[in-house]
């Protein structure tokens, strides 16, 4: 209405404009959540020296959020909005509960940063804790008999032989594949390996045994790029070939994998070879070392674990293996 008195907000806005004062709230409203999400990944990624795989995880988080709402604002993340997002991940993306939980953890990390920087005004996420029924992740590893079967198998395919050797080297040293892929001859002495791990930047020393030493000796006279010690390929290709190796070596013990999607329990049975990946190498070392009676404290020196809690699942597996071994006496 012409001649109507301006509202307090209009007076405040006119005053701020006259004195050149910016309206931060208005600026925030003009920019959607993804503007700040990208700022977060650049800042925190640089600060924490994220690896390419970590950046990829955050790219996935962003993609899920954008698929849910392409112009998302912080104000969309009320309790109702977060609940709808969880439903989107479960129903539209068909994610397991465990994966949904990880997505929420990533999102809350970003929102805490946004709150600290004054750009997120809604705090519903702090108390948002949906009930997501999950199971403990099953550890896939080779017992000693299976490991020897793979280690001693004669392959007619040279690629499979090389993949087997690299995988077994992980099994005999506890190294992650990322560290084996970065292992150079200058990191190796006659008695041990000394490296700074890729994932955690821990400086560790791992003594060589006859199995790991034999693999290194096998390739001692082969020239690899960048003075690498072993024949390396991408992690994904390794994982593909490892399944072929497991199948050829008869690693067909049925493994039941249980997970939840919403309240639905899903049991899937796979032969062990179908679940093999480079991650199984390090787990194979830990489980067999503990089963052989090597103390967790010594194993942790090799693996770089600083938290005893992280070793607990492996200790439980080793204890189960010892009980099963003792029961064999009852069959005689």
Secondary structure as UniProt FT lines:
FT   TURN            2..3
FT   HELIX           8..19
FT   HELIX           24..30
FT   HELIX           33..47
FT   TURN            48..49
FT   HELIX           52..68
FT   TURN            70..71
FT   HELIX           74..76
FT   HELIX           79..87
FT   HELIX           88..92
FT   HELIX           97..116
FT   TURN            117..118
FT   HELIX           124..127
FT   HELIX           144..152
FT   HELIX           158..173
FT   HELIX           177..180
FT   TURN            181..182
FT   HELIX           185..187
FT   STRAND          192..196
FT   TURN            198..200
FT   STRAND          203..207
FT   HELIX           210..218
FT   TURN            219..221
FT   HELIX           225..227
FT   HELIX           235..248
FT   TURN            249..250
FT   STRAND          254..261
FT   TURN            262..263
FT   STRAND          264..271
FT   HELIX           272..275
FT   HELIX           279..291
FT   TURN            292..293
FT   HELIX           296..303
FT   HELIX           308..327
FT   HELIX           328..331
//
